[in-house]
Amino acid sequence: MVLTACGAGSRTGAETAVAVACDFENPPQATTVNVLAYNSSAVDPFTNTMVKSCSHDNVTVKHDPIDFGGQVQKTVATLSGDKGSYDVVETYSFVVATYAAQGKIQPLDDLFAKYADKYKLNDLSPEMLKGMSYDGKLYGLPMQAQTQVLAYRKDIFDKLGLTPPKTFEEMRTVAKKIQDAGEIKYPLALPWLSNADIVTGFGAAMGSQGTDYVDDATKKANLTSDAAVKSLEQMKSLLPYMDPQVTTFDQPKVQQQLFNGSAAMGIMFSGRMLDLTLEKNSKFSANFAFAAPPKVFADSPKQYGALSIDGWSLPTNTSVSPDLLFQLIAASVSEDASKSSVPAAYPARIGMATTANTPYAAAAEDSIKNAPPLQPYPYIPAVGGAITPIVAKVVTGGQSIPDGTEQMQQAVEDILAKQ
C-alpha cells in the first residue's frame, strides 16, 4: 500500500479514515498528541479516524507509520522513562497486565464511566473489556480482536474432495493428500518464526489441551506436563508438510505463501484474512475460504488458537490531559469508526462484523468462542520470551523434547521465583 498523507500528521492510507464526532474541551494552548500504533489493514481505520477526526482547534494528532516489531520496541522505550515520546499507545491483551502491574499505563475506569453514554462505550464487548483489564481495573480501551483463523484454497479442497481439518491428525491427512496429488509441495503454512511466532504456536497447542504455561493459582509451571510434551510432538509432526524454512516465516510471509499459491492452507490472525480476498493481492483471491483452526486432538477442549485483543492505553508518563486523550481513543472506536474498519478488522463494538459483511466472520466467531482462555498475568511476557528459543530448538531437532521441556520448566520456575 502506498502511504499517503492523512489528516494532520498520519502518513498512512487516508482511505480508511472516517470523520466522527470528537468533541473535547479545547485546551488553552496548542497540544500535540503522538500516537503509537503499527500499520495494518485492521488497525489503520482506528488510527486514521483518530487523526482525521480529533485534529482540530488547538489539538493536532500525529501518527507515523511503523511495523509491528518497531511498535513493540518503541512501546518499551516510551514507557521506560519519566517522560515518554507518545501519549497514546496501542496495547494488547497479552501485555496489559505487565504494564499495569508496573504502573506504566493508567487505569481508565473513571473516564470510561464519565464518557460511556457520550461514546456508547457500553456497546463494546464485555469479553474484550475484560481482556484489557488487570486486577479488576480497565487499562486499555479495546478496538478489535485478532483471533486465529484457518484460510484454505477451496478450489483445491473441492477438487480433491477435502474438508477443512478439525484436528492435527486431519490436517496431516489433508496435507498429505494435497502433496500426493501433486498440487502443492508444501501445502501447510504456519507462522513459526523462531524468535517470535513459534511460541504462539506452542502456547496454542498447550491451550488446545486445556493447559496454561503456569497454573496461576498455585504458581506451578506446566512445561514438563503431558500437554507440553504432546504439543512439541504434534508441532514436529507437521514439519513434512511445511516449507523447510518455516522457522523464518512470520505472519506476512505465511500470507505471501497463500498469495502466490505455494501453500493451500495457513493459520494466521484474522486481521490478515481480508487481504487474501483482494484481487490486487493474488490471482487466487476468489478461491480462498475460511474456517476455525483445528484442535490438537479430537478430545481437546479448545482449538489450536490464540485470541489477542488490540486496544488503546494511556501512558502514565504523558503530560497531556488524560481526559482529552480518553476522548480521542473513545472517538476512534465509535460506531462509525468501527463500521469503517469492517471487514478488515473484527471490531470490539458488538454487532459490527457479520457474515454478510465479513467473509471470515463465521470462522472468527467460532475461533473466539473456542480459543484457549487468555493468560492475563504480569509474568507471561517474560515466560514467553524465555521459552521461545527453546521451543524453536526442539521443533527443529536441535534439542530433544525431554531436555527442552526440563530447560523450559527451570527457566519459568526462575521467573516465578522473582514474582
Phi and psi in degrees as a GROMACS rama.xvg file:
@    title "Ramachandran Plot"
@    xaxis  label "Phi"
@    yaxis  label "Psi"
@TYPE xy
-76.4322  130.258  VAL-2
-89.1454  120.138  LEU-3
-123.985  166.934  THR-4
-64.2008  142.736  ALA-5
-140.797  113.199  CYS-6
62.0917  -138.136  GLY-7
-107.263  52.2856  ALA-8
147.981  -22.7725  GLY-9
-83.9192  142.655  SER-10
-111.648  21.4042  ARG-11
-91.5331  169.744  THR-12
-59.074  123.583  GLY-13
-71.3161  -18.3016  ALA-14
-67.1558  -14.1318  GLU-15
-96.1798  2.5096  THR-16
-94.4573  138.597  ALA-17
-124.63  155.837  VAL-18
-89.7127  122.771  ALA-19
-129.033  166.212  VAL-20
-68.3922  127.709  ALA-21
-140.805  75.9556  CYS-22
-103.401  92.5656  ASP-23
-109.54  164.392  PHE-24
-71.6005  122.283  GLU-25
-63.4747  122.033  ASN-26
-65.9109  151.267  PRO-27
-67.6034  -23.8243  PRO-28
-122.343  159.445  GLN-29
-57.115  130.527  ALA-30
-130.076  124.192  THR-31
-102.667  129.433  THR-32
-111.432  115.966  VAL-33
-97.2204  125.583  ASN-34
-110.378  132.491  VAL-35
-111.998  113.177  LEU-36
-155.302  142.429  ALA-37
-80.7285  158.009  TYR-38
-90.7108  127.242  ASN-39
-160.178  163.426  SER-40
-63.5978  -22.1975  SER-41
-86.3604  -30.0045  ALA-42
-93.7631  -35.7828  VAL-43
-53.0304  -39.5433  ASP-44
-57.4267  -37.1635  PRO-45
-74.1121  -43.5912  PHE-46
-64.6669  -48.4504  THR-47
-65.8586  -34.5845  ASN-48
-65.4151  -39.1436  THR-49
-61.9843  -45.1646  MET-50
-63.0016  -47.9405  VAL-51
-68.4328  -42.8782  LYS-52
-86.3162  -26.7488  SER-53
-105.864  -0.111327  CYS-54
-89.3117  91.574  SER-55
-158.096  164.688  HIS-56
53.2403  -125.73  ASP-57
-91.0125  7.43727  ASN-58
-108.962  130.042  VAL-59
-122.782  121.314  THR-60
-98.6385  127.997  VAL-61
-121.022  139.866  LYS-62
-145.606  127.409  HIS-63
-106.712  142.547  ASP-64
-63.4554  144.052  PRO-65
-160.019  149.978  ILE-66
-87.1264  175.504  ASP-67
-62.651  -45.3815  PHE-68
-60.2464  -42.3484  GLY-69
-65.816  -37.6741  GLY-70
-64.5106  -41.3253  GLN-71
-62.2333  -45.2274  VAL-72
-62.7728  -43.4855  GLN-73
-69.4741  -30.3285  LYS-74
-63.7656  -47.2989  THR-75
-57.696  -43.9368  VAL-76
-66.8489  -45.4682  ALA-77
-70.9365  -26.1251  THR-78
-87.4298  -4.82224  LEU-79
-84.7435  -30.1115  SER-80
-96.3322  179.331  GLY-81
-69.466  -30.3156  ASP-82
-135.192  127.815  LYS-83
-96.878  174.596  GLY-84
-91.3179  -12.4528  SER-85
-127.365  149.815  TYR-86
-106.813  -22.3187  ASP-87
-133.154  130.309  VAL-88
-126.47  138.845  VAL-89
-74.3799  129.586  GLU-90
-126.843  174.889  THR-91
-136.503  154.958  TYR-92
-57.1584  -28.4136  SER-93
-82.6232  -6.30655  PHE-94
-120.192  -12.0528  VAL-95
-57.3936  -44.3044  VAL-96
-60.7554  -40.7152  ALA-97
-63.5053  -50.3681  THR-98
-66.3934  -35.7746  TYR-99
-67.0112  -44.581  ALA-100
-63.2281  -30.194  ALA-101
-85.3777  -3.29689  GLN-102
73.2849  22.7724  GLY-103
-91.6642  -15.1258  LYS-104
-128.34  155.905  ILE-105
-91.2131  142.626  GLN-106
-68.3481  143.337  PRO-107
-114.343  4.50791  LEU-108
-57.4253  -46.2779  ASP-109
-65.5475  -40.7966  ASP-110
-70.077  -35.9166  LEU-111
-60.5799  -47.2251  PHE-112
-63.2999  -39.3184  ALA-113
-64.8993  -38.2201  LYS-114
-112.223  12.2452  TYR-115
-59.6024  -44.7257  ALA-116
-71.6229  -42.6325  ASP-117
-60.9676  -40.7514  LYS-118
-109.123  12.0828  TYR-119
52.068  48.0658  LYS-120
-74.663  -17.0296  LEU-121
-73.9288  -5.21436  ASN-122
-87.6965  -0.241883  ASP-123
-77.144  146.625  LEU-124
-57.4833  125.005  SER-125
-58.7575  -36.2259  PRO-126
-64.8288  -39.3041  GLU-127
-73.487  -34.5554  MET-128
-62.2778  -41.5203  LEU-129
-63.088  -38.6598  LYS-130
-66.3226  -21.5158  GLY-131
-102.329  21.2105  MET-132
-115.048  160.555  SER-133
-148.425  132.172  TYR-134
53.6598  40.19  ASP-135
81.1836  2.94895  GLY-136
-121.225  147.168  LYS-137
-84.4192  126.266  LEU-138
-120.68  -2.58885  TYR-139
-149.497  137.916  GLY-140
-91.2783  112.403  LEU-141
-69.0912  140.5  PRO-142
-108.878  -37.9846  MET-143
-160.991  164.122  GLN-144
-110.293  142.222  ALA-145
-116.375  119.425  GLN-146
-128.517  153.054  THR-147
-71.2804  133.362  GLN-148
-132.767  142.482  VAL-149
-90.4066  118.981  LEU-150
-102.05  137.685  ALA-151
-145.272  156.654  TYR-152
-82.6338  101.696  ARG-153
-64.0898  -32.2559  LYS-154
-63.8704  -42.1887  ASP-155
-69.922  -43.985  ILE-156
-60.3029  -44.1404  PHE-157
-65.2381  -41.7321  ASP-158
-59.3509  -37.4647  LYS-159
-99.2709  3.91685  LEU-160
68.8902  36.4849  GLY-161
-102.916  155.589  LEU-162
-124.26  156.284  THR-163
-56.2388  133.584  PRO-164
-68.6793  143.142  PRO-165
-109.334  -6.60549  LYS-166
-141.614  166.199  THR-167
-62.9456  -37.3388  PHE-168
-60.4535  -44.2007  GLU-169
-65.1526  -35.0893  GLU-170
-65.6244  -40.0702  MET-171
-64.6194  -42.0869  ARG-172
-63.1513  -45.9686  THR-173
-61.4524  -46.272  VAL-174
-61.4405  -41.4516  ALA-175
-65.5843  -39.234  LYS-176
-63.9655  -37.848  LYS-177
-67.8693  -42.3522  ILE-178
-60.1854  -50.5725  GLN-179
-63.3095  -28.2716  ASP-180
-79.1151  -5.54791  ALA-181
76.0684  17.0339  GLY-182
-75.1321  -55.5572  GLU-183
-144.109  133.352  ILE-184
-66.1378  -43.4697  LYS-185
-122.948  87.5992  TYR-186
-70.4276  -23.8691  PRO-187
-104.085  133.667  LEU-188
-125.891  123.109  ALA-189
-132.12  143.649  LEU-190
-80.3296  95.6285  PRO-191
-121.233  43.3975  TRP-192
-54.1257  128.923  LEU-193
-65.3661  -24.0821  SER-194
-105.772  12.8241  ASN-195
-156.293  -81.0234  ALA-196
-61.9582  -27.6973  ASP-197
-62.4175  -29.6915  ILE-198
-72.8134  -27.552  VAL-199
-64.375  -41.1124  THR-200
-63.1497  -42.0918  GLY-201
-63.8463  -44.5404  PHE-202
-63.4552  -36.4436  GLY-203
-66.5998  -38.2372  ALA-204
-68.1928  -42.2477  ALA-205
-65.9632  -43.9964  MET-206
-63.333  -34.0768  GLY-207
-59.1186  -32.9884  SER-208
-89.0823  5.77465  GLN-209
81.2905  22.8246  GLY-210
-124.26  127.827  THR-211
-88.3086  165.215  ASP-212
-56.1444  -39.431  TYR-213
-137.457  137.427  VAL-214
-80.5337  104.636  ASP-215
-64.6854  -31.4883  ASP-216
-64.3285  -38.2669  ALA-217
-105.417  -8.14968  THR-218
57.2254  37.4836  LYS-219
-101.087  126.242  LYS-220
-73.1602  144.378  ALA-221
-114.886  27.8483  ASN-222
-82.9639  -8.44629  LEU-223
-108.255  11.7961  THR-224
-70.206  164.861  SER-225
-58.7853  -38.0362  ASP-226
-64.6812  -38.6572  ALA-227
-65.5529  -44.6442  ALA-228
-62.3257  -47.8154  VAL-229
-65.4168  -33.373  LYS-230
-61.0183  -46.4357  SER-231
-66.3861  -39.8934  LEU-232
-61.64  -44.5849  GLU-233
-70.6301  -35.4662  GLN-234
-62.9064  -45.0865  MET-235
-63.3344  -30.6075  LYS-236
-67.7962  -16.6305  SER-237
-89.2261  -12.8158  LEU-238
-57.2386  -37.2588  LEU-239
-62.7965  -13.8898  PRO-240
-108.276  6.56579  TYR-241
-122.256  155.957  MET-242
-53.0685  135.567  ASP-243
-57.2176  -20.1295  PRO-244
-92.5877  22.6961  GLN-245
-55.4214  -32.5888  VAL-246
-78.6853  7.28962  THR-247
-108.53  5.07454  THR-248
-101.41  120.445  PHE-249
-96.0517  -171.009  ASP-250
-62.0293  -44.5268  GLN-251
-59.7839  -34.2494  PRO-252
-73.4076  -33.8629  LYS-253
-64.8215  -43.3306  VAL-254
-58.1337  -41.2092  GLN-255
-65.2671  -37.2466  GLN-256
-59.2832  -40.1418  GLN-257
-72.4666  -39.5875  LEU-258
-55.0451  -48.2581  PHE-259
-91.8206  2.18014  ASN-260
83.4548  14.2119  GLY-261
-89.6422  2.32744  SER-262
-143.234  149.356  ALA-263
-103.676  -15.02  ALA-264
-156.112  148.864  MET-265
-155.76  152.394  GLY-266
-113.836  122.799  ILE-267
-142.714  172.122  MET-268
-70.5104  148.471  PHE-269
-60.5761  -24.8383  SER-270
-64.1099  -11.5958  GLY-271
-102.755  0.509209  ARG-272
-72.9943  -42.6761  MET-273
-57.8865  -38.8394  LEU-274
-56.7263  -30.6325  ASP-275
-67.2444  -25.7106  LEU-276
-90.9107  -0.873249  THR-277
-91.0989  125.664  LEU-278
-59.9552  -31.4846  GLU-279
-67.0292  -19.4473  LYS-280
-93.7402  -29.8461  ASN-281
-157.455  141.331  SER-282
-72.7587  -9.4194  LYS-283
-99.317  11.4576  PHE-284
-55.7286  -34.5918  SER-285
-78.3948  -7.90556  ALA-286
-101.587  -0.883358  ASN-287
-85.634  139.533  PHE-288
-131.16  170.389  ALA-289
-134.861  146.048  PHE-290
-147.858  163.143  ALA-291
-67.8227  152.823  ALA-292
-67.864  158.44  PRO-293
-75.0571  165.935  PRO-294
-82.6557  160.39  LYS-295
-68.0807  -47.5741  VAL-296
-127.123  159.526  PHE-297
-59.0976  -33.4408  ALA-298
-95.6398  9.64241  ASP-299
-66.8659  140.099  SER-300
-73.4282  -22.6779  PRO-301
-131.44  168.747  LYS-302
-83.8799  164.437  GLN-303
-75.5582  84.7179  TYR-304
-145.04  175.081  GLY-305
-152.507  135.649  ALA-306
-112.295  121.609  LEU-307
-121.279  129.965  SER-308
-105.126  127.166  ILE-309
-97.6792  139.688  ASP-310
-159.15  -176.598  GLY-311
-108.148  134.205  TRP-312
-124.567  157.242  SER-313
-110.11  118.063  LEU-314
-61.9008  143.972  PRO-315
-65.3376  -28.0869  THR-316
-92.7942  13.4871  ASN-317
-78.6065  148.473  THR-318
-97.418  -2.85697  SER-319
-84.4179  146.179  VAL-320
-55.1664  123.907  SER-321
-58.6067  -34.2855  PRO-322
-61.8016  -44.9482  ASP-323
-64.2674  -47.5801  LEU-324
-62.6227  -38.8235  LEU-325
-64.0803  -38.4489  PHE-326
-65.7724  -32.4255  GLN-327
-65.1625  -46.0402  LEU-328
-72.5111  -32.1131  ILE-329
-65.7795  -39.7396  ALA-330
-63.9748  -35.1283  ALA-331
-70.629  -18.9735  SER-332
-111.006  22.0329  VAL-333
-63.7964  172.943  SER-334
-59.8881  -46.9977  GLU-335
-66.2772  -40.6562  ASP-336
-63.9478  -41.2259  ALA-337
-66.2061  -39.4833  SER-338
-61.1762  -38.6022  LYS-339
-69.344  -20.0453  SER-340
-81.6273  -15.7786  SER-341
-82.3455  137.774  VAL-342
-96.59  6.98698  PRO-343
-64.9149  -34.5038  ALA-344
-117.248  164.475  ALA-345
-112.611  89.7589  TYR-346
-64.6865  156.162  PRO-347
-72.0176  -22.7723  ALA-348
-72.4363  127.127  ARG-349
-62.291  135.701  ILE-350
85.3291  3.94717  GLY-351
-76.8415  -48.4247  MET-352
-93.164  123.5  ALA-353
-132.146  168.362  THR-354
-65.2281  -19.6182  THR-355
-77.7295  -28.2295  ALA-356
-117.726  -4.24127  ASN-357
-136.029  113.061  THR-358
-62.1667  -25.1192  PRO-359
-104.518  11.6691  TYR-360
-60.2824  -46.2412  ALA-361
-62.1361  -41.5629  ALA-362
-64.7198  -42.1269  ALA-363
-65.5638  -42.0562  ALA-364
-61.2979  -43.9807  GLU-365
-61.6976  -43.6724  ASP-366
-65.131  -42.4686  SER-367
-61.9518  -41.565  ILE-368
-67.4418  -29.17  LYS-369
-115.448  11.5538  ASN-370
-74.9554  150.277  ALA-371
-56.5874  146.386  PRO-372
-64.5218  152.782  PRO-373
-64.7475  152.99  LEU-374
-115.134  80.1529  GLN-375
-84.1486  61.254  PRO-376
-118.805  143.936  TYR-377
-59.4135  -26.5812  PRO-378
-86.47  -8.71526  TYR-379
-62.38  -43.2797  ILE-380
-57.9911  -39.612  PRO-381
-66.1829  -38.4914  ALA-382
-62.4036  -47.4975  VAL-383
-59.5196  -43.2967  GLY-384
-63.9974  -36.9235  GLY-385
-72.5063  -36.1072  ALA-386
-92.5192  -13.678  ILE-387
-54.2935  -53.8056  THR-388
-64.247  -28.0823  PRO-389
-71.9038  -44.094  ILE-390
-57.0921  -46.5289  VAL-391
-60.8349  -42.1534  ALA-392
-66.4273  -39.8173  LYS-393
-67.966  -47.0301  VAL-394
-62.1851  -36.6832  VAL-395
-86.8704  3.02914  THR-396
89.9273  7.03506  GLY-397
-82.6813  -8.30205  GLY-398
-152.191  145  GLN-399
-72.7715  157.603  SER-400
-62.8853  -46.0107  ILE-401
-58.9107  -44.0907  PRO-402
-65.8541  -41.3771  ASP-403
-65.3146  -43.9436  GLY-404
-67.3034  -37.0341  THR-405
-64.4864  -40.9531  GLU-406
-66.2237  -40.7466  GLN-407
-65.1724  -41.7409  MET-408
-58.8042  -45.6321  GLN-409
-65.0694  -41.2683  GLN-410
-62.4721  -41.9193  ALA-411
-72.538  -38.1241  VAL-412
-60.8706  -37.7011  GLU-413
-64.2513  -39.265  ASP-414
-66.286  -45.7591  ILE-415
-64.3135  -31.3014  LEU-416
-65.5515  -22.2049  ALA-417
-92.6343  -4.92403  LYS-418
